[in-house]
Amino acid sequence: MPLPYREVFKDISPYVPGKPIADVQKELGLTDVIKLASNENPFGCSSKVIDVFKENAMSEVAIYPDGNATVLREKLAKKHGLKPDQFIFGAGSNEIITFIAQLFLNADDESIYATPSFTWYDTAVKSTGAKAVTIPLKDYTHDLEAMKNAITDKTKVIWICNPNNPTGTIVTSEQMKDFLENISKDIVIVLDEAYYEYAQGDNYPETIPLLDKYPNLIILRTFSKAYGLASLRVGYGVASSEVVSYLNRIRPPFNVNSLAQMLAVTALDDQDFVDNTIKKTKEGLELLYKAFDELNIPYVKSYTNFVWVETPLTAKEAFEKLMKKGIIIRPFFENWIRITVGTKEQNIKLIDALKGIL
Ligand SMILES: Cc1ncc(COP(=O)(O)O)c(C=O)c1O
């Protein structure tokens, strides 16, 4: 007898993470393997985080975490000049994406996002039974005009990945203001800013000050990227107190573990680490651009710690050939691959490998 799986899950594929280093080592018998596939921080995390981890790793294992993430909440509220009840925490910002879809989408609603963009929107939206309305990128960035034109009276949530994963492009401050101004305030707009720290400055929008004017905004940030805490799983959403009070109704009681909370607090105390990460990432991007130019490989200038590259090979071929040289990148479709910016040594290894395979 078939089990009663919900129909919507027939159209959803499991999330495919970047291939783990250990798998490649085992499959190919390589010892020296680097992973430039999941946009993690190649510089690790703050040494302060490591010290606090060593002192506290086992101290509260038998005790549930603080379900309210009080210390982290208060610290972030102070940092951003907001009320503590404007923050929702998740086991990564990934989890908050799921909460948002569950909170706002009914089966016959519609939700709009770009393609290609972060794939979890797709899973989160489709699992509610709502219709996913996907709008192709224009010049590798969000086509806000087309997204606006796709709005119907069934549209409940619009997702903007800014900067966009996998292309690394941004919606600028001007474009964002114009877009928000022209969207009805009863449509929820999610601004996924997982790579905020890398994009900050120039014409990248500072969106937290916009919350007062646009109570339909939810801003997502994470400790997984510039702070280097990906394995701990901690991210947060910033929104009106009302939206947060609803999101909290879906959030499992102890979803962010004690260590993640404690180390996120510590990470916030080491801005030098983040600044250094950004500086080295930008240097790494320049090194990669120069090599791509020399190799005649088209790429898109990035506001993140990864770069969207069009190789002369198919994405699959490029992935396999680089893997044999001990480098894991992320293949997408056609000739497009996404490469995370590594340390200087890793970037040089990648460039040498590209020279070898092309
Ligand atoms: C655009 C974007 N949003 C959200 C996430 C989720 O990050 P996390 O769940 O680690 O906070 C990622 C991770 O790669 C991402 O690229």
The ligand as a Tripos MOL2 file, in Angstrom:
@<TRIPOS>MOLECULE
LIG
   16    16     1     0     0
SMALL
NO_CHARGES

@<TRIPOS>ATOM
      1 C1         21.6060   33.2100   -0.2130 C.3       1 LIG1
      2 C2         21.6630   32.2810    0.9430 C.ar      1 LIG1
      3 N1         20.7280   32.3620    1.8790 N.ar      1 LIG1
      4 C3         20.7350   31.5650    2.9460 C.ar      1 LIG1
      5 C4         21.7210   30.6220    3.1070 C.ar      1 LIG1
      6 C5         21.6410   29.7210    4.2900 C.3       1 LIG1
      7 O1         22.6720   29.9100    5.1430 O.3       1 LIG1
      8 P1         22.6210   29.3760    6.6370 P.3       1 LIG1
      9 O2         21.4430   28.4620    6.7660 O.co2     1 LIG1
     10 O3         23.9060   28.6820    6.8300 O.co2     1 LIG1
     11 O4         22.4590   30.6020    7.4840 O.co2     1 LIG1
     12 C6         22.7310   30.4830    2.1610 C.ar      1 LIG1
     13 C7         23.7650   29.4690    2.2950 C.2       1 LIG1
     14 O5         24.5470   29.1890    1.4420 O.2       1 LIG1
     15 C8         22.7060   31.3560    1.0450 C.ar      1 LIG1
     16 O6         23.6360   31.2670    0.0900 O.3       1 LIG1
@<TRIPOS>BOND
     1     1     2 1
     2     2     3 ar
     3     2    15 ar
     4     3     4 ar
     5     4     5 ar
     6     5     6 1
     7     5    12 ar
     8     6     7 1
     9     7     8 1
    10     8     9 2
    11     8    10 1
    12     8    11 1
    13    12    13 1
    14    12    15 ar
    15    13    14 2
    16    15    16 1
@<TRIPOS>SUBSTRUCTURE
     1 LIG1         1 GROUP 0 **** ****
